[in-house]
Amino acid sequence: MEDSALLKAFQQYEGSSKDFHLNVGPADIGGEPAPWDSAVFAEQLRRDVEAVLSLTFDLSRGTVDPTGGYAYWYESDERSVSLQVSDPEEGHPFDKVPAWLIIRSRSEEATWKLTAGLYRDLCSLGTYLVLAETKHGDLVTANFDVGDDW
């Protein structure tokens, strides 16, 4: 998707949704689902998000919950970022994209612009399936086929 079309896809929700959720999972390898290891995936996604956004998550606040999930946070005067990775639930609509990533602007830059840029940059890595939705569950865009049931 071209940058202008991507920006329009997010901007159309500017008035109705201040928050957007990026659901992220490992890209398929040779047409087959990538093997799942929550610790490895959480670490790789954390590092990639840090590189893309030029930030460092507060690792002392990174947690592991009893289900094997991971959570990371970043807070500054300009933005906040939260990342949660948990094991996929088989048969769940988001089983291919079990990580949940939210970025919020605390400055003059609109949240939809930050989210659109993060979506674009994660997709450009070629290692992730990424689905963007509003906080109300409206599909904004995805870099994989989500089917007709959305």
C-alpha positions as CSV (number, residue, x, y, z in Angstrom):
1,M,0.0,0.0,0.0
2,E,1.4,3.4,-0.9
3,D,2.1,5.9,1.9
4,S,-0.7,8.3,0.9
5,A,-3.3,5.4,0.8
6,L,-2.0,4.1,4.1
7,L,-2.2,7.6,5.7
8,K,-5.8,8.0,4.4
9,A,-6.7,4.5,5.8
10,F,-5.8,5.7,9.3
11,Q,-6.8,9.3,9.0
12,Q,-10.4,8.4,8.2
13,Y,-10.8,7.3,11.8
14,E,-9.2,10.4,13.3
15,G,-12.4,11.7,14.8
16,S,-13.9,8.4,16.0
17,S,-10.8,6.6,17.4
18,K,-7.9,8.1,19.2
19,D,-6.3,4.7,19.7
20,F,-5.3,2.1,17.1
21,H,-4.2,-1.4,17.9
22,L,-1.6,-3.2,15.8
23,N,-1.9,-7.0,16.1
24,V,1.4,-8.6,15.1
25,G,2.5,-12.1,14.4
26,P,5.4,-13.9,12.6
27,A,5.2,-14.0,8.8
28,D,4.7,-17.3,7.1
29,I,7.8,-19.1,5.9
30,G,7.5,-20.7,2.5
31,G,3.8,-20.6,2.8
32,E,3.8,-22.4,6.1
33,P,3.1,-20.8,9.5
34,A,6.3,-19.8,11.3
35,P,7.2,-22.0,14.3
36,W,6.0,-20.3,17.5
37,D,8.2,-19.5,20.5
38,S,6.7,-16.7,22.6
39,A,10.0,-15.8,24.3
40,V,11.9,-15.5,21.0
41,F,9.1,-13.7,19.2
42,A,8.6,-11.2,22.1
43,E,12.3,-10.4,22.2
44,Q,12.6,-10.0,18.4
45,L,9.5,-7.8,18.2
46,R,10.6,-5.7,21.1
47,R,14.0,-5.1,19.5
48,D,12.4,-4.3,16.1
49,V,9.9,-1.8,17.7
50,E,12.7,-0.2,19.6
51,A,14.8,0.2,16.4
52,V,11.9,1.5,14.3
53,L,10.8,4.0,17.0
54,S,14.2,4.9,18.3
55,L,13.3,4.1,21.9
56,T,14.2,1.7,24.6
57,F,11.4,-0.1,26.5
58,D,11.7,-0.1,30.2
59,L,12.9,-3.6,30.7
60,S,12.5,-3.5,34.4
61,R,8.8,-3.2,33.7
62,G,8.8,-6.1,31.2
63,T,6.9,-8.8,32.8
64,V,6.1,-12.5,32.2
65,D,2.6,-13.6,33.1
66,P,1.6,-17.2,34.0
67,T,0.4,-17.9,30.5
68,G,3.8,-17.2,29.1
69,G,3.0,-13.7,27.8
70,Y,5.3,-10.7,27.9
71,A,4.5,-7.0,28.4
72,Y,6.7,-4.0,27.8
73,W,6.1,-0.2,28.2
74,Y,7.7,3.0,27.1
75,E,6.6,6.5,28.4
76,S,7.9,9.9,27.4
77,D,6.5,13.4,27.0
78,E,6.0,12.8,23.3
79,R,4.4,9.3,23.3
80,S,3.6,6.1,25.1
81,V,4.0,2.6,23.7
82,S,2.8,-0.7,25.1
83,L,3.6,-4.1,23.7
84,Q,2.0,-7.4,24.9
85,V,2.8,-10.8,23.5
86,S,0.9,-13.9,24.4
87,D,0.5,-17.4,23.0
88,P,-2.0,-17.6,20.2
89,E,-5.4,-19.1,20.8
90,E,-6.1,-21.7,18.2
91,G,-9.3,-20.9,16.3
92,H,-9.3,-17.3,17.6
93,P,-9.6,-14.7,14.8
94,F,-6.2,-13.2,15.9
95,D,-4.4,-16.5,16.3
96,K,-1.9,-15.5,13.5
97,V,-1.2,-12.1,15.2
98,P,-1.1,-12.7,19.0
99,A,0.9,-9.6,19.9
100,W,-0.8,-6.4,20.7
101,L,1.0,-3.1,20.1
102,I,-0.4,0.4,20.9
103,I,1.3,3.8,20.4
104,R,-0.2,7.0,21.6
105,S,0.9,10.5,20.9
106,R,1.3,12.9,23.8
107,S,2.4,15.8,21.6
108,E,1.1,17.7,18.6
109,E,1.7,14.7,16.3
110,A,-1.6,12.8,15.7
111,T,-1.7,9.2,17.0
112,W,-3.0,8.0,13.7
113,K,0.2,9.3,12.0
114,L,2.4,7.6,14.5
115,T,0.5,4.3,14.2
116,A,0.5,4.5,10.4
117,G,4.3,5.0,10.4
118,L,4.8,2.1,12.8
119,Y,2.5,-0.2,10.7
120,R,4.4,0.7,7.5
121,D,7.8,0.2,9.1
122,L,7.0,-3.2,10.7
123,C,5.5,-4.4,7.4
124,S,8.6,-3.3,5.5
125,L,10.8,-5.6,7.6
126,G,9.0,-8.5,5.9
127,T,9.1,-10.7,9.0
128,Y,5.7,-9.8,10.5
129,L,2.0,-10.2,9.7
130,V,0.4,-6.9,10.9
131,L,-3.2,-6.1,11.3
132,A,-4.3,-2.6,12.2
133,E,-7.7,-1.9,13.8
134,T,-9.3,0.9,15.7
135,K,-10.0,0.6,19.4
136,H,-13.6,-0.1,18.3
137,G,-12.6,-3.1,16.3
138,D,-12.8,-1.5,12.8
139,L,-10.3,-3.0,10.4
140,V,-8.0,-0.3,9.1
141,T,-5.6,-2.5,7.1
142,A,-3.6,-5.7,7.1
143,N,-0.6,-7.0,5.2
144,F,-2.3,-10.5,4.9
145,D,-5.7,-11.8,3.9
146,V,-8.1,-11.5,6.9
147,G,-10.9,-13.1,5.0
148,D,-14.5,-11.9,4.4
149,D,-15.7,-12.4,8.0
150,W,-14.2,-9.1,9.3
